[in-house]
Amino acid sequence: MARISKSILALAVAVCCALLLCVCIIESIAEAQPRQARRIEQPQQEIGILVEAFVVEVRLSALYDLGVSPIGRKPNSVSVANILECLGGKDLAEVSTGAKVALQANSSGSTKVTETIYVERPSPPAGGGNPRRPVTAKSYVGYDVGWTFASTASVRPSGRILVQFDFTQSTYKNIDSDRQMPPDTAKRDVSGAAYLDAGEPAIVGAAQDEETAVFLIICAKRTDS
């Protein structure tokens, strides 16, 4: 009987020790998880990202000559490679606007440019002087153009870069001093989010009229590596 009691006592002590060890292990894991999370989050705060945006205007006829369509499905849909090929041709495409912003991962940055274009406009002849040789005064009209680009970026565990963007552009067409009518205006607003492969440009927005397709292309890459 004494032997059985000693065995039971030894078993109870062993069980208590095992339970105490389990509690210590669980507490250690619980304490280690926040430290590990901090170690994972800390490098993200030290990552630099450069986000670039370009507005490219392409003649629709140039895309059709390549056998692609702005509204087509793969493999016939337009790609960045198609746009670059059109840029290499004469009068087929042009980069109308470009913007770059450097930022820290999980933070935002923006850039803004505003310009005023002055166009000479003829004024009615000034009074007085020789009526046979009227004096025409010169006047100038200013037109404001510009763009704003804002972005937020973060690096995902896969290595891809999540970019949230907001792009606004105001411009004029057919500004000519010989025209009496005001120039045509164009305003573009594109906003959204996209997962990008680092260093690889992608089409994130597009619009078109009867003759031209306008693409917003964004590229993001890390600057800390």
C-alpha positions as CSV (number, residue, x, y, z in Angstrom):
1,M,0.0,0.0,0.0
2,A,2.8,2.4,0.8
3,R,4.4,1.6,-2.5
4,I,1.2,2.4,-4.4
5,S,0.8,5.7,-2.5
6,K,4.4,6.7,-3.3
7,S,3.8,5.8,-7.0
8,I,0.6,7.9,-7.0
9,L,2.5,10.8,-5.4
10,A,5.3,10.6,-7.9
11,L,2.8,10.5,-10.8
12,A,1.0,13.5,-9.4
13,V,4.3,15.4,-9.1
14,A,5.2,14.5,-12.7
15,V,1.8,15.7,-14.0
16,C,2.2,19.0,-12.1
17,C,5.6,19.5,-13.5
18,A,4.4,18.8,-17.0
19,L,1.5,21.2,-16.6
20,L,3.8,23.9,-15.3
21,L,6.2,23.4,-18.2
22,C,3.3,23.7,-20.7
23,V,2.2,26.9,-19.1
24,C,5.7,28.3,-19.4
25,I,6.0,27.3,-23.1
26,I,2.6,28.9,-23.9
27,E,3.6,32.1,-22.1
28,S,6.9,32.2,-24.0
29,I,5.1,31.7,-27.4
30,A,2.6,34.4,-26.5
31,E,5.4,36.8,-25.6
32,A,7.4,35.9,-28.7
33,Q,4.6,36.5,-31.2
34,P,4.3,40.3,-30.7
35,R,8.1,40.5,-30.9
36,Q,8.1,38.5,-34.1
37,A,5.3,40.7,-35.5
38,R,7.3,43.8,-34.7
39,R,10.4,42.3,-36.5
40,I,8.2,41.7,-39.6
41,E,6.7,45.1,-39.6
42,Q,9.9,47.0,-38.9
43,P,11.5,46.4,-42.3
44,Q,8.4,47.6,-44.1
45,Q,8.9,51.0,-42.5
46,E,12.4,51.1,-44.0
47,I,11.4,50.3,-47.6
48,G,11.5,53.1,-50.1
49,I,9.3,53.0,-53.2
50,L,9.4,55.0,-56.4
51,V,6.0,55.3,-58.2
52,E,6.0,56.6,-61.8
53,A,3.0,57.6,-63.9
54,F,2.8,58.3,-67.6
55,V,-0.1,59.5,-69.8
56,V,0.4,58.2,-73.3
57,E,-1.7,59.2,-76.3
58,V,-1.8,56.6,-79.1
59,R,-3.5,56.8,-82.5
60,L,-6.1,54.1,-82.8
61,S,-5.0,53.4,-86.4
62,A,-1.5,52.6,-85.1
63,L,-3.0,50.0,-82.7
64,Y,-5.2,48.5,-85.4
65,D,-2.1,48.2,-87.6
66,L,-0.5,46.1,-84.8
67,G,-3.6,43.8,-84.8
68,V,-4.7,44.9,-81.3
69,S,-7.7,46.8,-80.0
70,P,-8.1,48.9,-76.9
71,I,-11.2,47.0,-76.0
72,G,-10.2,43.6,-77.2
73,R,-9.7,40.4,-75.1
74,K,-6.4,38.6,-74.7
75,P,-4.4,37.8,-76.7
76,N,-5.6,40.7,-78.9
77,S,-5.9,43.3,-76.1
78,V,-3.5,46.2,-76.0
79,S,-0.4,45.8,-73.9
80,V,2.4,48.0,-72.6
81,A,4.7,46.4,-75.2
82,N,2.3,47.6,-78.0
83,I,2.3,51.1,-76.7
84,L,6.1,51.2,-76.5
85,E,6.2,50.0,-80.1
86,C,3.9,52.8,-81.2
87,L,6.1,55.3,-79.3
88,G,9.0,54.1,-81.5
89,G,7.2,55.1,-84.6
90,K,6.8,58.6,-86.1
91,D,3.6,60.6,-85.1
92,L,2.0,57.4,-83.8
93,A,2.1,58.1,-80.1
94,E,3.4,60.6,-77.5
95,V,3.9,60.9,-73.8
96,S,1.8,63.9,-72.9
97,T,2.5,63.9,-69.1
98,G,4.8,62.2,-66.7
99,A,5.1,62.2,-62.9
100,K,7.2,60.5,-60.3
101,V,6.9,60.4,-56.5
102,A,9.2,58.7,-54.0
103,L,7.6,57.6,-50.7
104,Q,8.1,55.3,-47.8
105,A,6.2,52.0,-47.8
106,N,2.7,52.3,-46.2
107,S,2.8,56.1,-46.7
108,S,1.5,58.5,-49.3
109,G,3.1,61.1,-51.5
110,S,2.0,63.5,-54.2
111,T,3.3,65.8,-56.9
112,K,1.5,68.7,-58.6
113,V,2.4,70.9,-61.6
114,T,0.5,73.9,-62.9
115,E,1.4,76.0,-65.9
116,T,-0.2,79.0,-67.6
117,I,-0.1,79.2,-71.4
118,Y,-0.5,82.7,-72.8
119,V,-1.8,83.1,-76.3
120,E,-1.8,86.3,-78.3
121,R,-5.2,87.5,-79.4
122,P,-5.9,90.4,-81.8
123,S,-7.9,93.3,-80.3
124,P,-10.1,95.8,-82.2
125,P,-8.2,98.8,-83.7
126,A,-7.5,101.5,-81.1
127,G,-9.2,104.8,-81.6
128,G,-7.4,108.0,-82.9
129,G,-4.6,108.3,-85.3
130,N,-4.9,107.9,-89.0
131,P,-8.2,106.1,-89.8
132,R,-6.6,104.7,-93.0
133,R,-3.9,103.0,-90.9
134,P,-5.7,101.8,-87.7
135,V,-3.4,100.6,-84.9
136,T,-4.2,97.0,-83.7
137,A,-3.5,96.5,-80.1
138,K,-2.2,93.2,-78.8
139,S,-3.7,91.3,-75.9
140,Y,-2.9,87.9,-74.3
141,V,-5.2,85.3,-72.8
142,G,-3.9,82.9,-70.2
143,Y,-5.0,79.2,-70.1
144,D,-4.1,77.1,-67.0
145,V,-2.9,73.5,-67.6
146,G,-1.5,71.0,-65.2
147,W,-1.8,67.7,-63.4
148,T,-1.8,66.2,-59.9
149,F,-0.6,62.7,-59.0
150,A,-1.0,61.2,-55.6
151,S,-0.1,57.6,-54.5
152,T,0.1,55.2,-51.6
153,A,2.2,52.1,-51.9
154,S,3.2,49.0,-49.8
155,V,5.1,45.8,-50.5
156,R,3.2,42.6,-50.1
157,P,4.7,39.3,-48.7
158,S,4.8,38.0,-52.3
159,G,7.1,40.9,-53.3
160,R,4.5,42.6,-55.4
161,I,3.7,46.2,-54.8
162,L,0.2,47.4,-54.0
163,V,-0.3,50.9,-55.4
164,Q,-3.3,53.1,-54.8
165,F,-3.3,56.2,-57.1
166,D,-5.2,59.3,-57.9
167,F,-4.4,61.2,-61.1
168,T,-5.9,64.4,-62.4
169,Q,-5.0,66.3,-65.6
170,S,-6.3,69.5,-67.1
171,T,-5.2,70.5,-70.6
172,Y,-6.3,72.3,-73.7
173,K,-6.2,71.3,-77.4
174,N,-5.9,73.4,-80.5
175,I,-4.5,76.5,-78.8
176,D,-3.9,78.8,-81.7
177,S,-3.6,82.6,-81.8
178,D,-5.3,82.7,-85.2
179,R,-8.5,81.1,-83.7
180,Q,-11.2,83.4,-82.4
181,M,-12.9,80.6,-80.5
182,P,-11.6,79.4,-77.1
183,P,-9.6,76.2,-77.3
184,D,-11.0,72.8,-76.6
185,T,-10.5,71.6,-73.0
186,A,-9.8,68.1,-71.7
187,K,-9.9,66.9,-68.1
188,R,-8.9,63.4,-67.0
189,D,-9.5,61.9,-63.6
190,V,-8.3,58.4,-62.9
191,S,-8.1,56.7,-59.5
192,G,-7.9,53.1,-58.3
193,A,-5.5,50.5,-57.0
194,A,-3.4,47.8,-58.6
195,Y,-1.0,45.0,-57.7
196,L,2.2,45.5,-59.7
197,D,5.3,43.5,-60.3
198,A,8.3,45.5,-59.1
199,G,9.8,47.4,-62.0
200,E,7.2,46.3,-64.5
201,P,4.9,49.0,-66.0
202,A,1.2,48.3,-66.3
203,I,-1.9,49.9,-67.8
204,V,-4.2,51.1,-65.0
205,G,-6.6,53.4,-66.9
206,A,-7.6,54.2,-70.4
207,A,-10.0,56.4,-72.4
208,Q,-10.5,57.1,-76.1
209,D,-12.3,59.2,-78.7
210,E,-12.8,58.7,-82.4
211,E,-9.1,58.9,-83.2
212,T,-7.0,58.6,-80.1
213,A,-6.7,56.3,-77.1
214,V,-5.2,57.7,-73.9
215,F,-3.5,55.3,-71.4
216,L,-2.4,55.8,-67.9
217,I,0.6,53.6,-67.2
218,I,2.1,53.2,-63.7
219,C,5.3,51.5,-62.7
220,A,6.6,51.0,-59.1
221,K,9.9,49.7,-57.8
222,R,11.8,49.5,-54.6
223,T,14.6,52.0,-54.0
224,D,16.2,50.4,-50.9
225,S,17.6,47.4,-52.7
